[in-house]
Amino acid sequence: MAYATIDELAAVLRIRVTPENTDALTACVDAASAEIDQAMDRTDPASSLPVDEAPLANRVCLVRGVEWWKSNDAAFGVIGSTDTGALQAPRNTFARHAAELIPLKQQWGIS
């Protein structure tokens, strides 16, 4: 289950959905949703996410979807420009999103 639509992602990116970018937008939403499912580790299906919890999953999906969309501009984990120089992307880019999803997590495992 996707936690956002490609129309929502396109709106956040300030672009229009076109036949040329539909597959790429879908891939970004799907990748973000898969990461969210992994982080939440829910015992019940994601489709039964309570209404009051859905906005958090949606927001994380959109923010992470933007990161996936822009990842093509950060080949090898480096973003650069003449104004800023080379900036290295963080190693675990989903960790902060996983922390945001803690209220939706159902299983914690054994440490």
C-alpha contacts under 8 A as a table, 3 or more apart, distances in Angstrom:
res1	aa1	res2	aa2	distance
1	M	33	S	7.06
1	M	46	A	6.79
1	M	47	S	6.60
2	A	5	T	7.08
2	A	29	V	6.54
2	A	30	D	6.00
2	A	33	S	5.31
3	Y	29	V	7.58
3	Y	33	S	5.89
3	Y	54	A	7.73
3	Y	57	A	6.09
3	Y	58	N	4.95
3	Y	61	C	5.98
4	A	8	E	6.42
4	A	9	L	7.16
4	A	29	V	6.55
4	A	58	N	5.41
4	A	61	C	6.19
4	A	62	L	6.55
5	T	8	E	5.20
5	T	9	L	6.42
5	T	29	V	7.08
6	I	9	L	4.96
6	I	10	A	5.97
6	I	17	V	7.44
6	I	22	T	7.45
6	I	25	L	5.69
6	I	26	T	5.97
6	I	29	V	6.78
7	D	10	A	5.07
7	D	11	A	6.16
7	D	16	R	7.88
7	D	17	V	6.58
8	E	11	A	5.11
8	E	12	V	6.36
8	E	62	L	7.45
9	L	12	V	5.14
9	L	13	L	6.18
9	L	25	L	7.24
9	L	29	V	7.54
9	L	62	L	5.77
9	L	65	G	6.85
9	L	66	V	7.14
10	A	13	L	4.96
10	A	14	R	5.91
10	A	15	I	5.13
10	A	16	R	5.83
10	A	17	V	6.19
10	A	25	L	7.45
11	A	14	R	4.84
11	A	15	I	6.13
11	A	16	R	7.20
12	V	15	I	7.82
12	V	62	L	7.41
12	V	66	V	7.68
13	L	66	V	6.78
17	V	21	N	6.36
17	V	22	T	6.12
18	T	21	N	5.40
18	T	22	T	5.92
19	P	22	T	5.41
19	P	23	D	7.89
20	E	23	D	7.36
21	N	24	A	5.28
21	N	25	L	6.09
22	T	25	L	5.19
22	T	26	T	6.03
23	D	26	T	5.07
23	D	27	A	6.12
24	A	27	A	5.07
24	A	28	C	6.32
24	A	69	W	7.65
25	L	28	C	5.17
25	L	29	V	6.35
25	L	69	W	7.28
26	T	29	V	5.23
26	T	30	D	5.99
27	A	30	D	5.07
27	A	31	A	5.95
28	C	31	A	5.19
28	C	32	A	6.16
28	C	65	G	4.96
28	C	66	V	7.57
28	C	68	W	5.47
28	C	69	W	6.10
29	V	32	A	5.20
29	V	33	S	6.03
29	V	61	C	6.64
29	V	62	L	7.37
29	V	65	G	5.36
30	D	33	S	5.03
30	D	34	A	6.11
31	A	34	A	5.18
31	A	35	E	6.36
31	A	65	G	7.56
31	A	68	W	7.80
32	A	35	E	5.18
32	A	36	I	6.22
32	A	61	C	5.34
32	A	62	L	7.88
32	A	64	R	5.66
32	A	65	G	5.62
32	A	68	W	7.66
33	S	36	I	4.95
33	S	37	D	6.17
33	S	61	C	6.05
34	A	37	D	5.11
34	A	38	Q	6.27
35	E	38	Q	5.07
35	E	39	A	6.18
35	E	94	F	7.83
36	I	39	A	5.07
36	I	40	M	6.04
36	I	57	A	7.28
36	I	60	V	7.86
36	I	61	C	7.32
36	I	98	A	7.35
36	I	101	L	7.65
37	D	40	M	5.25
37	D	41	D	6.07
37	D	42	R	7.38
37	D	46	A	7.33
38	Q	41	D	5.39
39	A	98	A	5.59
39	A	101	L	7.03
39	A	105	K	7.02
40	M	98	A	7.85
40	M	101	L	6.52
40	M	102	I	7.13
40	M	104	L	5.83
40	M	105	K	4.13
40	M	106	Q	6.47
40	M	107	Q	7.66
41	D	105	K	5.96
41	D	106	Q	6.05
41	D	107	Q	5.78
41	D	108	W	7.96
42	R	45	P	6.89
42	R	46	A	7.10
42	R	104	L	7.91
42	R	105	K	6.20
42	R	106	Q	4.96
42	R	107	Q	6.45
43	T	106	Q	6.52
43	T	107	Q	7.28
44	D	48	S	6.96
45	P	48	S	5.71
45	P	49	L	7.53
46	A	49	L	5.35
49	L	53	E	6.46
49	L	54	A	6.18
50	P	53	E	5.34
50	P	54	A	6.32
51	V	54	A	5.24
51	V	55	P	7.68
52	D	55	P	6.82
53	E	56	L	5.78
53	E	57	A	6.89
53	E	104	L	6.96
54	A	57	A	5.27
54	A	58	N	6.08
55	P	58	N	4.93
55	P	59	R	6.04
56	L	59	R	5.20
56	L	60	V	6.23
56	L	101	L	7.36
57	A	60	V	5.24
57	A	61	C	6.04
57	A	101	L	7.22
58	N	61	C	5.04
58	N	62	L	6.24
59	R	62	L	5.16
59	R	63	V	6.20
60	V	63	V	5.18
60	V	64	R	5.90
60	V	97	H	6.46
60	V	100	E	7.70
60	V	101	L	7.92
61	C	64	R	5.20
61	C	65	G	5.71
62	L	65	G	4.86
62	L	66	V	6.19
63	V	66	V	5.25
63	V	67	E	6.54
64	R	67	E	4.95
64	R	68	W	6.26
64	R	94	F	7.82
64	R	97	H	7.69
65	G	68	W	5.00
65	G	69	W	6.11
66	V	69	W	4.97
66	V	70	K	6.14
67	E	70	K	5.17
67	E	71	S	5.92
68	W	71	S	5.04
68	W	72	N	7.64
69	W	72	N	6.65
70	K	73	D	5.52
70	K	74	A	7.12
71	S	74	A	5.03
71	S	75	A	7.04
72	N	75	A	6.08
73	D	79	I	6.79
74	A	77	G	5.27
74	A	78	V	5.02
74	A	79	I	4.78
74	A	89	A	7.80
75	A	78	V	5.99
75	A	79	I	7.39
77	G	88	Q	5.80
77	G	89	A	5.06
77	G	90	P	7.78
78	V	86	A	6.31
78	V	87	L	5.57
78	V	88	Q	4.52
78	V	89	A	5.82
79	I	86	A	5.67
79	I	87	L	5.12
79	I	88	Q	6.36
79	I	89	A	7.20
80	G	84	T	6.52
80	G	85	G	5.17
80	G	86	A	4.10
80	G	87	L	5.75
81	S	84	T	5.49
81	S	85	G	5.29
81	S	86	A	6.69
82	T	85	G	5.61
84	T	87	L	7.56
89	A	93	T	7.79
90	P	93	T	5.74
92	N	95	A	5.77
93	T	96	R	7.16
94	F	97	H	5.25
94	F	98	A	6.19
95	A	98	A	5.08
95	A	99	A	6.37
96	R	99	A	5.10
96	R	100	E	6.46
97	H	100	E	4.98
97	H	101	L	6.41
98	A	101	L	5.08
98	A	102	I	6.60
99	A	102	I	5.40
100	E	103	P	7.43
101	L	104	L	5.42
101	L	105	K	6.54
102	I	105	K	5.10
105	K	108	W	7.60
